[in-house]
Amino acid sequence: MRILVAYGGDSPEREVSLNSGKAVLEGLGKAGFPLIDGRVEKPMELLDMVRSERPDLVFIALHGGWGEDGRIQSALELMGVSYTGSGPAACSLAMDKTVSKTLFQKRGVPTPWSVEISPEGEIEGKATTDELKKKADNGGIVVKPCCSGSTVGVTILHGGEGFEEAVDHARSFSGRVLVEAYVPGRELTVAVWGEGEKARALPVIEIRPRLAFYTYEAKYTPGSSEYLCPAPLDESVVSHVEKASVAAHRALGCQVYSRVDLRLSPKGEPYVLEVNTAPGMTGTSLVPKAARAEGWEFPELLSRIAERSIKVGRRS
């Protein structure tokens, strides 16, 4: 199986993708696969490379933008080329936090209360700016871009002051902005493996950032966070966390693998924040940590992703 590893891109997560791509190339090389280095910046570069090289599989190590929102997946399907991870619909749904949270609510997946602010500044429903500021005073809110990842553009407010600045900061990454209830407690993430009724959770990870919260720097600077896998949780809590994570993965129609990010309240209640269809594969990334706890070293994890993606085949 000749594998083209696609990485780089031009999203705000480019640097993370570059690190993921290098790690994937090294890991797949150790697993013995013939490889094509697919470092690119623009989508047409990747599509031209696919046309000329005709790989058996494109391993998507792109994060954010056109590499994760379903566009490149759609193009590869039109070309009849297999690729790793979820199909275009699931990728698009997962990237749009407003849409994915709406689906979660319809499917009974626990997720924090939220409203969207349009590019024109209109707030979803009947909420007002003053009401959102009051929510910040009473428990806190999270202001984030609707369509971005790696915690870029995210601000946590425990008071109304700075609300407008937080919205402007998020809007610099995405025209639409999500305002979400802050859930105090613990930061968790769960890698989900498989699809449909066969989907299952790998060991739960607890993240303990040494900074104020799990920022971009805390995610990608070695030593900035402590990771506990399996997470030190009661068995009943683990069961609830796994159930919520698998339900979120299924609600979006994810395939092969995904990573579900959650908050665990002081009462032990899990709340799904988002699903990542092309999660990081860097030295500090979470899916490899969960896989290792499952007994899969990094080259084996990559091999499993590649082989399962080929079996899943083209998505219509």
C-alpha positions, 0 to 999 in steps of 0.5 A: 500500500503506497501512502501519501501523507498530506500535511501542512495546509494554510490554516491557523493550525499549519504548524501543528499539521507540519509536526503531525505530518513528520511524525506520521511519515516516521511512524508509517516508515517504521511500519514498512509502508512505501510513502510519499511526502505530501507537504503542501500549502494549497489544496490544488498542490495536493490534488495535483500530487495525488493525480501524478502519484496515484497513491493507494491511500491519502493519510490526512494529517491536515488540521483545520480549514480545507483539510479537515472540513470535508472539502479535501475529502469530497475532492478525493472521493470524486477522484476515487482515491481512498483517504483516512478518517471520516467522510465529507459530511462528518468532517463538515458537521464536526468542524461547525461547532454550532451544527454539531452541538445542535445534533448532539442536543437532538441525539441526547448527547450532553453538551453545554448551553450555547448561542451563536453570534453571526458575522453581523453581530446578531445573537441567536434566539432572544439573548442579548449582550447584557444577558451573556455578560451576566452569564459570564458573571454567574459561572463563566462563559467560553467565547470561541470561533465556530469553525476552528480547532487547537483552541485558537481564538478561545477566551474564557470569561468569568466576568462581563468585562472583555466580552466584546474583545473576546468576540472580536478575537474569535471572529478573527479566526471565524466569522461566526462566533460561539458563546458557550457555558463554562463547565467547571471541573476536569478536562477529558478527551476520548479517542473513539475507534470504529464506526456505527454500532462497532464504535468504541472508546479507547482509554479515557485521558485526563488533561491537567494543564499547568497554565490557566486552561488548555490553551494552544501553548498547553497543547503543543509545548512539551511539559505544559500539561500533565496527561493521565491515561487511563484517567483516575475516575470511578468506573461508573464515571468512566462508563458515562464518559465513554457513552457520551463520547461514542454517542457524539462520534455516532451522531456526526457519522464519524468513521475509523477514528475521532477524538472527543473533547469533554469537560467533567463537572464536579458532580461527575457529569460529562459534557461534550465540547466537540469532535475532532475528525483529524486529530493531532499526531504530534509528540504531545498528541492525545490519540497516540497516548490513548492508543498506547494505553490500549497496547498499540504503539504509534506505528501500529496505530497508524497501520490500523488507521490506514488498513481500516480506512481502506476497508471503509473505502470510498464514502458517498 
